[in-house]
Amino acid sequence: MAKNSTKTQFECSACGRMTAKWVGKCLECGEWNTVEEKLVRKGAGAGSGRASSLAPSVPIGSGLGRGMSAARPSNSPVLGEDSLAPIELTEIPVDATSHMASGLDELDRVLGGGFVAGSTTLLAGDPGIGKSTLLLQAAAAIAETGRKVLYATGEEALEQIRIRASRLGVKGKGVFMAGSGDVLDIADHVAQIQPAVVIVDSIQTATHPDLDSPAGTVSQIRECAAFLSAIARASHTALVLSGHVTKDGNIAGPRVLEHQVDAVLQMTGESNGMLRMLHGIKNRFGPTDEIGVFEMREEGLAGISDPSHVFIQQRAKAVSGSAIALVIEGTRSLAVEVQALATPSSLASPRRVANGVEMSRVHLITAVLAKHMRLPVSNHDLVISVTGGLDIKEPAADLAIALAIASSMMDRPVNETVAVAGEIGLSGELRSIPRADRRVLEAGRLGFESCMIPDAAGDAVNGGSVKVIRPTNIAEAVRFALQASDEASGKGSVTEVRSSM
């Protein structure tokens, strides 16, 4: 057998790119002074150092995690060259992709129905945001259905998790705890317990003994994720990895980590607030635009089935600078409050602050208001915020942002019985938006008397008892929203008001 050899390589700590010599700037990610020298042990048949070079080659269920050189029976489900044999598309079974409910409705909504056997899911979020709490609750809910769950942690002592479980009211029967981040130990536990779900908290603390680098480095994260994913596929087990995020909000570790997994979920929210949002960033087995809303309580995270009421329940009445936006998140129609504060500025360049909306959209809207409404936004500081901590990416929120800004600058409140949705073009026109009928129905369900949507949204919109207001440009929308006439706030059957201004 050939002896192991050691060679020197240079690896970027930001993206994981390997180079043969040191460079000051990484050619892959463009970061400076991130290339570090690494000593790599490599045998004659170890391969080229790719992420799959440490994948196991033993039968799942043999009880071997560290004895990787054991022979495997020909009829065992293994990883290796046999699994790479081509197979006709019609011969691939589709029942293997059935979803396994986690027991948490909001989590299942984002996952598209639940976890998929053999898949790998990455849950990322800020420290203290509630990732471990969510995973522990999901593990307990899955175990209550009779399935086994393996929970491996390299961050916390098992006693700490037991205390948290007692606080959450989690019984823990069927949940097996492992206080190790060694992936070979985890592989042994999987072979022994044969769980339906494996949770690793967190991937940044996982280590492979064949690598010299410490836990949390790019090479460790990449190789451990590939190793565990291979174990999950071979054992037909759903794998869930918990991950950290950087100060910029990006998932910590190499960028390739997001490509290695099948689903990426990110939990956001204020650590000192009550609401937590779970966003689906990537999902090979479900939608990628769904959002789950949770409330942090003493007994843990509780799913909110009707988040619209939570987002708008504390809205102040008859106050300028506030408008209700109707947005679409996945299969949900949500009503959120958009607030704006405009104050005269003594600075040469007035400040612009945006929370929950993209700053580029704010610049576009303020430019349109200055051009077509003659509002003096160029000498005012503007602060835009979406209540509840929700991040709005949809252009249909443009109209609510514009009305909130105009309301604050004119010091006139937006009609509190009106909810709005519309995209603003550079010429001041209101452009069509998708699924307008669903937004109108959501406005009626929440008790709004009128709904403002663009005139270009189509002719057939059934809003029940909601009055549908249909301006064609931003000037008409401002006149409609800031007026207090009976036409804008009266009740009745479905009515479409078209401006004659």
SESE-24951 format. One record per residue (C-alpha): residue number from 1; x, y, z. Coordinates in nm, 4 decimals. Layout:
N
{NUM; {X; Y; Z}};
...
END
This chain:
501
{1; {0.0000; 0.0000; 0.0000}};
{2; {0.1350; 0.3417; -0.0925}};
{3; {0.2298; 0.5691; 0.1945}};
{4; {0.0489; 0.8886; 0.2665}};
{5; {0.2244; 1.2000; 0.1431}};
{6; {0.1983; 1.5583; 0.2588}};
{7; {0.1926; 1.8514; 0.0254}};
{8; {0.1372; 2.2234; 0.0559}};
{9; {-0.1668; 2.3926; -0.0928}};
{10; {-0.3116; 2.7389; -0.0595}};
{11; {-0.6803; 2.7805; 0.0176}};
{12; {-0.9034; 3.0882; 0.0287}};
{13; {-1.0750; 3.1092; 0.3675}};
{14; {-1.3683; 3.2984; 0.2110}};
{15; {-1.4677; 3.0744; -0.0805}};
{16; {-1.2478; 2.7629; -0.0469}};
{17; {-1.0669; 2.7948; -0.3816}};
{18; {-0.7437; 2.5924; -0.3915}};
{19; {-0.4313; 2.7255; -0.5616}};
{20; {-0.0791; 2.5918; -0.6028}};
{21; {0.0845; 2.9165; -0.4890}};
{22; {0.0038; 3.2094; -0.2667}};
{23; {-0.1744; 3.5109; -0.4161}};
{24; {-0.2766; 3.8317; -0.2467}};
{25; {-0.6228; 3.8445; -0.4034}};
{26; {-0.8407; 3.5393; -0.4538}};
{27; {-0.9265; 3.4982; -0.8217}};
{28; {-1.2614; 3.3356; -0.7355}};
{29; {-1.4246; 3.5720; -0.4826}};
{30; {-1.2015; 3.8784; -0.5168}};
{31; {-1.1209; 3.9026; -0.1435}};
{32; {-0.7771; 4.0245; -0.0329}};
{33; {-0.5441; 3.8447; 0.2129}};
{34; {-0.7724; 3.5415; 0.2514}};
{35; {-0.5411; 3.2821; 0.0894}};
{36; {-0.3746; 3.0666; 0.3568}};
{37; {-0.1211; 2.7871; 0.3429}};
{38; {-0.2524; 2.4370; 0.4196}};
{39; {-0.0727; 2.1058; 0.4684}};
{40; {-0.2755; 1.8270; 0.3079}};
{41; {-0.2245; 1.4570; 0.3778}};
{42; {-0.3002; 1.2584; 0.0665}};
{43; {-0.2667; 0.8907; -0.0175}};
{44; {-0.1974; 0.7467; -0.3581}};
{45; {-0.5633; 0.6697; -0.4233}};
{46; {-0.7244; 0.9509; -0.2323}};
{47; {-0.8226; 1.1497; -0.5360}};
{48; {-0.7728; 1.5168; -0.6081}};
{49; {-0.9026; 1.6634; -0.2842}};
{50; {-1.2567; 1.7145; -0.4079}};
{51; {-1.5481; 1.7316; -0.1660}};
{52; {-1.6358; 1.3691; -0.2333}};
{53; {-1.2897; 1.2284; -0.1533}};
{54; {-1.3848; 1.1573; 0.2086}};
{55; {-1.7200; 0.9952; 0.1298}};
{56; {-1.7696; 0.6559; 0.2967}};
{57; {-1.7477; 0.3370; 0.0973}};
{58; {-1.9019; 0.0936; 0.3475}};
{59; {-2.2504; -0.0550; 0.3623}};
{60; {-2.4912; 0.1420; 0.5733}};
{61; {-2.5940; -0.0744; 0.8649}};
{62; {-2.2592; -0.2551; 0.8920}};
{63; {-2.1733; -0.0601; 1.2072}};
{64; {-1.8493; 0.0629; 1.0524}};
{65; {-1.7832; 0.4337; 1.0669}};
{66; {-1.4088; 0.4396; 1.1171}};
{67; {-1.3208; 0.1124; 0.9422}};
{68; {-1.3592; 0.2612; 0.5957}};
{69; {-1.1548; -0.0076; 0.4218}};
{70; {-1.3923; -0.2959; 0.5017}};
{71; {-1.5211; -0.5036; 0.2130}};
{72; {-1.8861; -0.4584; 0.1256}};
{73; {-2.1353; -0.7197; 0.0052}};
{74; {-2.2426; -0.6869; -0.3551}};
{75; {-2.6119; -0.6637; -0.2639}};
{76; {-2.5774; -0.3862; -0.0026}};
{77; {-2.6902; -0.0277; -0.0641}};
{78; {-2.3579; 0.1493; -0.0853}};
{79; {-2.1992; 0.4623; -0.2143}};
{80; {-1.9423; 0.4098; -0.4848}};
{81; {-1.9038; 0.3298; -0.8479}};
{82; {-2.2189; 0.1092; -0.8522}};
{83; {-2.4370; 0.4067; -0.7574}};
{84; {-2.3038; 0.5979; -1.0573}};
{85; {-2.4324; 0.3455; -1.3129}};
{86; {-2.6768; 0.5128; -1.5527}};
{87; {-3.0439; 0.4322; -1.5138}};
{88; {-3.3339; 0.5073; -1.7454}};
{89; {-3.5447; 0.8020; -1.6341}};
{90; {-3.8668; 0.5991; -1.6323}};
{91; {-3.7085; 0.3429; -1.3982}};
{92; {-3.6325; 0.5958; -1.1233}};
{93; {-3.8848; 0.5571; -0.8370}};
{94; {-4.0656; 0.8758; -0.7420}};
{95; {-4.2001; 0.7558; -0.4080}};
{96; {-3.8565; 0.8175; -0.2579}};
{97; {-3.9203; 1.1915; -0.2746}};
{98; {-4.2319; 1.1854; -0.0579}};
{99; {-4.2328; 1.4444; 0.2166}};
{100; {-4.2208; 1.3545; 0.5853}};
{101; {-4.4092; 1.6101; 0.7944}};
{102; {-4.2054; 1.7715; 1.0695}};
{103; {-4.5081; 1.8366; 1.2886}};
{104; {-4.4626; 2.2153; 1.2659}};
{105; {-4.7028; 2.3584; 1.0092}};
{106; {-4.5009; 2.6723; 0.9330}};
{107; {-4.1814; 2.4716; 0.8830}};
{108; {-4.3624; 2.2231; 0.6592}};
{109; {-4.5037; 2.5136; 0.4558}};
{110; {-4.1543; 2.6425; 0.3768}};
{111; {-4.0194; 2.2930; 0.3073}};
{112; {-4.3056; 2.2167; 0.0711}};
{113; {-4.4601; 1.9494; 0.2944}};
{114; {-4.1766; 1.8343; 0.5195}};
{115; {-3.8364; 1.6693; 0.5048}};
{116; {-3.7466; 1.4331; 0.2218}};
{117; {-3.5624; 1.1083; 0.2967}};
{118; {-3.2067; 1.1191; 0.1640}};
{119; {-3.2058; 1.4969; 0.1315}};
{120; {-2.9913; 1.7542; 0.3106}};
{121; {-3.1421; 2.0728; 0.4527}};
{122; {-2.9385; 2.3680; 0.5799}};
{123; {-3.0982; 2.5954; 0.8411}};
{124; {-2.9051; 2.9210; 0.8853}};
{125; {-2.9549; 3.2209; 1.1090}};
{126; {-2.7982; 3.4606; 1.3569}};
{127; {-2.6824; 3.3275; 1.6948}};
{128; {-2.9699; 3.3197; 1.9418}};
{129; {-3.2383; 3.3560; 1.6746}};
{130; {-3.3978; 3.0210; 1.7660}};
{131; {-3.2485; 2.7622; 1.5280}};
{132; {-3.1753; 2.5046; 1.7975}};
{133; {-3.5169; 2.5597; 1.9545}};
{134; {-3.6904; 2.5028; 1.6215}};
{135; {-3.4881; 2.1888; 1.5481}};
{136; {-3.5489; 2.0446; 1.8942}};
{137; {-3.9242; 2.1033; 1.8628}};
{138; {-3.9254; 1.9451; 1.5157}};
{139; {-3.7245; 1.6465; 1.6431}};
{140; {-3.9727; 1.5890; 1.9241}};
{141; {-4.2721; 1.6210; 1.6895}};
{142; {-4.1229; 1.3690; 1.4446}};
{143; {-4.0393; 1.1272; 1.7275}};
{144; {-4.4006; 1.1392; 1.8457}};
{145; {-4.5017; 0.9786; 1.5154}};
{146; {-4.2919; 0.6716; 1.5991}};
{147; {-3.9821; 0.7643; 1.3991}};
{148; {-3.6332; 0.7857; 1.5476}};
{149; {-3.4354; 1.1109; 1.5409}};
{150; {-3.0602; 1.1496; 1.5974}};
{151; {-2.9595; 1.4912; 1.7307}};
{152; {-2.5816; 1.5453; 1.7204}};
{153; {-2.4463; 1.8641; 1.8746}};
{154; {-2.0940; 1.9949; 1.8975}};
{155; {-2.1909; 2.3318; 2.0438}};
{156; {-2.3810; 2.2600; 2.3640}};
{157; {-2.3539; 2.0108; 2.6443}};
{158; {-2.6234; 1.7483; 2.6529}};
{159; {-2.7328; 1.8775; 2.9936}};
{160; {-2.8027; 2.2199; 2.8425}};
{161; {-3.0222; 2.0669; 2.5749}};
{162; {-3.2044; 1.8629; 2.8384}};
{163; {-3.2802; 2.1808; 3.0334}};
{164; {-3.4110; 2.3494; 2.7181}};
{165; {-3.6241; 2.0464; 2.6407}};
{166; {-3.7789; 2.0645; 2.9882}};
{167; {-3.8569; 2.4331; 2.9384}};
{168; {-4.0166; 2.3629; 2.6002}};
{169; {-4.2170; 2.0704; 2.7342}};
{170; {-4.0365; 1.8276; 2.5023}};
{171; {-4.0517; 1.4706; 2.6336}};
{172; {-3.7721; 1.3472; 2.4087}};
{173; {-3.8790; 0.9841; 2.3730}};
{174; {-3.7398; 0.8652; 2.0414}};
{175; {-3.4878; 1.1518; 2.0194}};
{176; {-3.1325; 1.0197; 2.0601}};
{177; {-2.8678; 1.2761; 2.1597}};
{178; {-2.5005; 1.2609; 2.0639}};
{179; {-2.2573; 1.5136; 2.2086}};
{180; {-1.9988; 1.4921; 1.9321}};
{181; {-1.9198; 1.6787; 1.6145}};
{182; {-1.6977; 1.4028; 1.4728}};
{183; {-1.8652; 1.2940; 1.1489}};
{184; {-1.7289; 0.9398; 1.1792}};
{185; {-1.8949; 0.9072; 1.5200}};
{186; {-2.2171; 1.0386; 1.3666}};
{187; {-2.1883; 0.7803; 1.0888}};
{188; {-2.1540; 0.5045; 1.3506}};
{189; {-2.4626; 0.6344; 1.5332}};
{190; {-2.6627; 0.6389; 1.2094}};
{191; {-2.5670; 0.2782; 1.1377}};
{192; {-2.6586; 0.1751; 1.4914}};
{193; {-2.9834; 0.3675; 1.5478}};
{194; {-3.1061; 0.3899; 1.1857}};
{195; {-3.3005; 0.7142; 1.2423}};
{196; {-3.5427; 0.8753; 1.0008}};
{197; {-3.3933; 1.2216; 1.0596}};
{198; {-3.0409; 1.3275; 1.1576}};
{199; {-2.9861; 1.6782; 1.2957}};
{200; {-2.6326; 1.8204; 1.3188}};
{201; {-2.6051; 2.1375; 1.5270}};
{202; {-2.3988; 2.2909; 1.3854}};
{203; {-2.2032; 2.2199; 1.0668}};
{204; {-1.9439; 2.4774; 1.1782}};
{205; {-1.8508; 2.2529; 1.4725}};
{206; {-1.8344; 1.9309; 1.2703}};
{207; {-1.4904; 1.7779; 1.2097}};
{208; {-1.3390; 1.4976; 1.0054}};
{209; {-1.0308; 1.3395; 1.1687}};
{210; {-0.8545; 1.2988; 0.8340}};
{211; {-0.8274; 1.6760; 0.7982}};
{212; {-0.5690; 1.8742; 0.9918}};
{213; {-0.7611; 2.2026; 0.9851}};
{214; {-0.9698; 2.3034; 1.2894}};
{215; {-1.3493; 2.3049; 1.3013}};
{216; {-1.5174; 2.5916; 1.1204}};
{217; {-1.2610; 2.6260; 0.8437}};
{218; {-1.3620; 2.6136; 0.4804}};
{219; {-1.2127; 2.2689; 0.4195}};
{220; {-1.3766; 2.1152; 0.7272}};
{221; {-1.7197; 2.2579; 0.6502}};
{222; {-1.7042; 2.1495; 0.2875}};
{223; {-1.5797; 1.7966; 0.3524}};
{224; {-1.8024; 1.7312; 0.6542}};
{225; {-2.1120; 1.8474; 0.4655}};
{226; {-2.0236; 1.6209; 0.1712}};
{227; {-1.9536; 1.3257; 0.4028}};
{228; {-2.2787; 1.3621; 0.5962}};
{229; {-2.4805; 1.4146; 0.2768}};
{230; {-2.3370; 1.0911; 0.1372}};
{231; {-2.4341; 0.9079; 0.4563}};
{232; {-2.7883; 1.0518; 0.4335}};
{233; {-2.8343; 0.9442; 0.0713}};
{234; {-2.7045; 0.5940; 0.1352}};
{235; {-2.9162; 0.5373; 0.4474}};
{236; {-3.2256; 0.7120; 0.3055}};
{237; {-3.2203; 0.9498; 0.6016}};
{238; {-3.3257; 1.3144; 0.6083}};
{239; {-3.0263; 1.5244; 0.7146}};
{240; {-3.0675; 1.8693; 0.8714}};
{241; {-2.7635; 2.0928; 0.9227}};
{242; {-2.7691; 2.4015; 1.1407}};
{243; {-2.5432; 2.6841; 1.0255}};
{244; {-2.4295; 3.0282; 1.1316}};
{245; {-2.4390; 3.3502; 0.9327}};
{246; {-2.1752; 3.6208; 0.9045}};
{247; {-2.2167; 3.9815; 1.0159}};
{248; {-2.3249; 4.0630; 0.6599}};
{249; {-2.6114; 3.8139; 0.6844}};
{250; {-2.4524; 3.5569; 0.4514}};
{251; {-2.4267; 3.1888; 0.5405}};
{252; {-2.0910; 3.1201; 0.7041}};
{253; {-1.8571; 2.8807; 0.5267}};
{254; {-1.7723; 2.8220; 0.1617}};
{255; {-2.0205; 2.9182; -0.1048}};
{256; {-2.0150; 2.5602; -0.2277}};
{257; {-2.1986; 2.4599; 0.0925}};
{258; {-2.5228; 2.6012; -0.0459}};
{259; {-2.4767; 2.3963; -0.3632}};
{260; {-2.4096; 2.0747; -0.1721}};
{261; {-2.7430; 2.0768; 0.0119}};
{262; {-3.0926; 2.0290; -0.1296}};
{263; {-3.2687; 2.3017; 0.0678}};
{264; {-3.1515; 2.6226; 0.2341}};
{265; {-3.3703; 2.7867; 0.4966}};
{266; {-3.2804; 3.1139; 0.6678}};
{267; {-3.4334; 3.2333; 0.9932}};
{268; {-3.4482; 3.6085; 1.0451}};
{269; {-3.5933; 3.8481; 1.2980}};
{270; {-3.4888; 4.0733; 1.5817}};
{271; {-3.3250; 3.8748; 1.8611}};
{272; {-3.5030; 4.0899; 2.1188}};
{273; {-3.8337; 4.0785; 1.9304}};
{274; {-4.1089; 3.8201; 1.9300}};
{275; {-4.1436; 3.7372; 1.5598}};
{276; {-3.9216; 3.5027; 1.3597}};
{277; {-3.9421; 3.4628; 0.9829}};
{278; {-3.8305; 3.1454; 0.8067}};
{279; {-3.7452; 3.1995; 0.4395}};
{280; {-3.6925; 2.9306; 0.1786}};
{281; {-3.3869; 3.0374; -0.0228}};
{282; {-3.3363; 2.7099; -0.2091}};
{283; {-3.5475; 2.3954; -0.2268}};
{284; {-3.5127; 2.1136; -0.4775}};
{285; {-3.8317; 1.9490; -0.3531}};
{286; {-4.0622; 2.2467; -0.3076}};
{287; {-4.1173; 2.6197; -0.3575}};
{288; {-3.8464; 2.8773; -0.2905}};
{289; {-4.0663; 3.1794; -0.2213}};
{290; {-4.2573; 3.0563; 0.0833}};
{291; {-4.2269; 3.2174; 0.4246}};
{292; {-4.3073; 3.0787; 0.7676}};
{293; {-4.3857; 3.3058; 1.0615}};
{294; {-4.3219; 3.2082; 1.4217}};
{295; {-4.3664; 3.3796; 1.7540}};
{296; {-4.1094; 3.3214; 2.0279}};
{297; {-4.2835; 3.2318; 2.3511}};
{298; {-4.1764; 3.0816; 2.6817}};
{299; {-4.2777; 2.7369; 2.5628}};
{300; {-4.0826; 2.7783; 2.2372}};
{301; {-4.1612; 2.8816; 1.8816}};
{302; {-4.5303; 2.8851; 1.7918}};
{303; {-4.6402; 2.9026; 1.4285}};
{304; {-4.8641; 3.1915; 1.3246}};
{305; {-5.1257; 3.0785; 1.0759}};
{306; {-5.2549; 3.4340; 1.0086}};
{307; {-4.9521; 3.6669; 1.0109}};
{308; {-5.1388; 3.9560; 0.8461}};
{309; {-5.3267; 4.0286; 1.1697}};
{310; {-4.9967; 4.0282; 1.3590}};
{311; {-4.8312; 4.2699; 1.1156}};
{312; {-5.1094; 4.5296; 1.1218}};
{313; {-5.2704; 4.4866; 1.4644}};
{314; {-5.0690; 4.7699; 1.6261}};
{315; {-5.1240; 5.0213; 1.3471}};
{316; {-5.2053; 5.3664; 1.4811}};
{317; {-5.5211; 5.5318; 1.3501}};
{318; {-5.5248; 5.8619; 1.1583}};
{319; {-5.1446; 5.9025; 1.1652}};
{320; {-4.9511; 6.0328; 0.8665}};
{321; {-4.6731; 5.8267; 0.7122}};
{322; {-4.8451; 5.4864; 0.7277}};
{323; {-4.9889; 5.2690; 0.4496}};
{324; {-5.0964; 4.9051; 0.4220}};
{325; {-4.9289; 4.7035; 0.1457}};
{326; {-5.0707; 4.3787; 0.0062}};
{327; {-4.7832; 4.1489; -0.0883}};
{328; {-4.7555; 3.7886; -0.2039}};
{329; {-4.5138; 3.5476; -0.0331}};
{330; {-4.5353; 3.2044; -0.1914}};
{331; {-4.8952; 3.0885; -0.1608}};
{332; {-4.9785; 3.3549; 0.0959}};
{333; {-5.1275; 3.6999; 0.0604}};
{334; {-5.0000; 3.9227; 0.3399}};
{335; {-5.0965; 4.2691; 0.4584}};
{336; {-4.8057; 4.4610; 0.6109}};
{337; {-4.7727; 4.8153; 0.7373}};
{338; {-4.5185; 5.0394; 0.5648}};
{339; {-4.4140; 5.3467; 0.7625}};
{340; {-4.2279; 5.6547; 0.6411}};
{341; {-4.0897; 5.9558; 0.8240}};
{342; {-3.9822; 6.2657; 0.6307}};
{343; {-3.8071; 6.5492; 0.8128}};
{344; {-3.6306; 6.8593; 0.6759}};
{345; {-3.2581; 6.8023; 0.6406}};
{346; {-2.9705; 7.0458; 0.6868}};
{347; {-2.7263; 6.8117; 0.5146}};
{348; {-2.6029; 6.8535; 0.1589}};
{349; {-2.6983; 6.4917; 0.0952}};
{350; {-3.0119; 6.4008; 0.2916}};
{351; {-3.0059; 6.0651; 0.4630}};
{352; {-3.2023; 5.7658; 0.3383}};
{353; {-3.2668; 5.4762; 0.5783}};
{354; {-3.4643; 5.1687; 0.4768}};
{355; {-3.5578; 4.8684; 0.6906}};
{356; {-3.7373; 4.5821; 0.5205}};
{357; {-3.7253; 4.7282; 0.1672}};
{358; {-3.4459; 4.7586; -0.0845}};
{359; {-3.2748; 5.0940; -0.0945}};
{360; {-3.2741; 5.0892; -0.4756}};
{361; {-3.6556; 5.0833; -0.4734}};
{362; {-3.6626; 5.3750; -0.2297}};
{363; {-3.4390; 5.5820; -0.4590}};
{364; {-3.6617; 5.5016; -0.7574}};
{365; {-3.9806; 5.5964; -0.5725}};
{366; {-3.8415; 5.9210; -0.4331}};
{367; {-3.7218; 6.0210; -0.7810}};
{368; {-4.0705; 5.9588; -0.9225}};
{369; {-4.2335; 6.1591; -0.6422}};
{370; {-3.9950; 6.4496; -0.7011}};
{371; {-4.0523; 6.4475; -1.0777}};
{372; {-4.4264; 6.3818; -1.1061}};
{373; {-4.5603; 6.5036; -0.7719}};
{374; {-4.3226; 6.7969; -0.7219}};
{375; {-4.2540; 6.6815; -0.3653}};
{376; {-3.9320; 6.8338; -0.2205}};
{377; {-3.7792; 6.5009; -0.1233}};
{378; {-3.4309; 6.6226; -0.2161}};
{379; {-3.4074; 6.8330; 0.1018}};
{380; {-3.5716; 6.5849; 0.3406}};
{381; {-3.4316; 6.2956; 0.5387}};
{382; {-3.6366; 5.9808; 0.4790}};
{383; {-3.6745; 5.6762; 0.7016}};
{384; {-3.8712; 5.3815; 0.5604}};
{385; {-3.9614; 5.0794; 0.7717}};
{386; {-4.1732; 4.7660; 0.7389}};
{387; {-4.3254; 4.6706; 1.0719}};
{388; {-4.2901; 4.3181; 1.2035}};
{389; {-3.9390; 4.2635; 1.0656}};
{390; {-4.0542; 4.1339; 0.7258}};
{391; {-3.8277; 4.1939; 0.4251}};
{392; {-4.0306; 4.2899; 0.1177}};
{393; {-3.8737; 4.2139; -0.2191}};
{394; {-4.1850; 4.2400; -0.4334}};
{395; {-4.2242; 4.5546; -0.6511}};
{396; {-4.5966; 4.5557; -0.5709}};
{397; {-4.5053; 4.7294; -0.2430}};
{398; {-4.3932; 5.0415; -0.4360}};
{399; {-4.7325; 5.2082; -0.4116}};
{400; {-4.7537; 5.1685; -0.0345}};
{401; {-4.4030; 5.3129; 0.0069}};
{402; {-4.4872; 5.6098; -0.2150}};
{403; {-4.8132; 5.6803; -0.0300}};
{404; {-4.6388; 5.6587; 0.3085}};
{405; {-4.3737; 5.9077; 0.1951}};
{406; {-4.6291; 6.1462; 0.0431}};
{407; {-4.8459; 6.1190; 0.3540}};
{408; {-4.5565; 6.2056; 0.5837}};
{409; {-4.4394; 6.4996; 0.3718}};
{410; {-4.7908; 6.6416; 0.3371}};
{411; {-4.8738; 6.5538; 0.7000}};
{412; {-5.2007; 6.3978; 0.5874}};
{413; {-5.2900; 6.0399; 0.6903}};
{414; {-5.3708; 5.7731; 0.4361}};
{415; {-5.7301; 5.6574; 0.4518}};
{416; {-5.7192; 5.3793; 0.7126}};
{417; {-5.9819; 5.1742; 0.5296}};
{418; {-5.7664; 5.1398; 0.2153}};
{419; {-5.5056; 4.8725; 0.1386}};
{420; {-5.2870; 4.9126; -0.1698}};
{421; {-5.0691; 4.7174; -0.4121}};
{422; {-4.8943; 4.8388; -0.7251}};
{423; {-4.5615; 4.8742; -0.9023}};
{424; {-4.4467; 5.2231; -0.9998}};
{425; {-4.2773; 5.2913; -1.3323}};
{426; {-4.0287; 5.5688; -1.4021}};
{427; {-4.2949; 5.7696; -1.5833}};
{428; {-4.5123; 5.7673; -1.2736}};
{429; {-4.7503; 5.5071; -1.4154}};
{430; {-4.8825; 5.2191; -1.2087}};
{431; {-4.7901; 4.8892; -1.3698}};
{432; {-4.9838; 4.5637; -1.3523}};
{433; {-4.9231; 4.3218; -1.0679}};
{434; {-4.9750; 3.9433; -1.0536}};
{435; {-5.2592; 3.7797; -0.8586}};
{436; {-5.4504; 4.1005; -0.7981}};
{437; {-5.7677; 3.9102; -0.7118}};
{438; {-5.5983; 3.7336; -0.4221}};
{439; {-5.4794; 4.0642; -0.2799}};
{440; {-5.8286; 4.2096; -0.2987}};
{441; {-5.9735; 3.9066; -0.1229}};
{442; {-5.7110; 3.9374; 0.1519}};
{443; {-5.8042; 4.3030; 0.2006}};
{444; {-6.1699; 4.2057; 0.2383}};
{445; {-6.0872; 3.9253; 0.4807}};
{446; {-5.8994; 4.1690; 0.7034}};
{447; {-6.1883; 4.4151; 0.7067}};
{448; {-6.0618; 4.6823; 0.4664}};
{449; {-6.3374; 4.8599; 0.2801}};
{450; {-6.1320; 4.9601; -0.0259}};
{451; {-5.8422; 4.8155; -0.2188}};
{452; {-5.6267; 5.0187; -0.4553}};
{453; {-5.4679; 4.8302; -0.7450}};
{454; {-5.3351; 4.9547; -1.0809}};
{455; {-5.5797; 5.0112; -1.3633}};
{456; {-5.3558; 4.7860; -1.5758}};
{457; {-5.4123; 4.4884; -1.3423}};
{458; {-5.6997; 4.3580; -1.5533}};
{459; {-6.0756; 4.4024; -1.5751}};
{460; {-6.2104; 4.1019; -1.3849}};
{461; {-6.1357; 4.1359; -1.0135}};
{462; {-6.3909; 3.9922; -0.7732}};
{463; {-6.3412; 4.1497; -0.4327}};
{464; {-6.6746; 4.0682; -0.2718}};
{465; {-6.7857; 4.3719; -0.0734}};
{466; {-6.4518; 4.5484; -0.1211}};
{467; {-6.4507; 4.8645; -0.3318}};
{468; {-6.1754; 4.8396; -0.5940}};
{469; {-6.0022; 5.1695; -0.6703}};
{470; {-5.8022; 5.1707; -0.9938}};
{471; {-5.5764; 5.4699; -1.0545}};
{472; {-5.3476; 5.4800; -1.3563}};
{473; {-5.0579; 5.6837; -1.2126}};
{474; {-4.9047; 5.7883; -0.8832}};
{475; {-5.0698; 6.1316; -0.8818}};
{476; {-5.4172; 5.9775; -0.9000}};
{477; {-5.3261; 5.7245; -0.6323}};
{478; {-5.2148; 5.9972; -0.3919}};
{479; {-5.5365; 6.1926; -0.4502}};
{480; {-5.7477; 5.8821; -0.3895}};
{481; {-5.5608; 5.7646; -0.0794}};
{482; {-5.5333; 6.1002; 0.0970}};
{483; {-5.8906; 6.2101; 0.0407}};
{484; {-6.1609; 6.1494; 0.2998}};
{485; {-6.4609; 6.1520; 0.0697}};
{486; {-6.7371; 5.8953; 0.0816}};
{487; {-6.6273; 5.7682; -0.2587}};
{488; {-6.3013; 5.6353; -0.1168}};
{489; {-6.4381; 5.4961; 0.2066}};
{490; {-6.7992; 5.3915; 0.1391}};
{491; {-6.9205; 5.0365; 0.1541}};
{492; {-7.1157; 4.8450; -0.1052}};
{493; {-7.0865; 4.5761; -0.3654}};
{494; {-6.7895; 4.5338; -0.5953}};
{495; {-6.7237; 4.8752; -0.7487}};
{496; {-6.4399; 4.9833; -0.9708}};
{497; {-6.3620; 5.3529; -0.9401}};
{498; {-6.1725; 5.4920; -1.2365}};
{499; {-6.0272; 5.8374; -1.2053}};
{500; {-6.1499; 6.1122; -1.4308}};
{501; {-5.8782; 6.3510; -1.3132}};
END
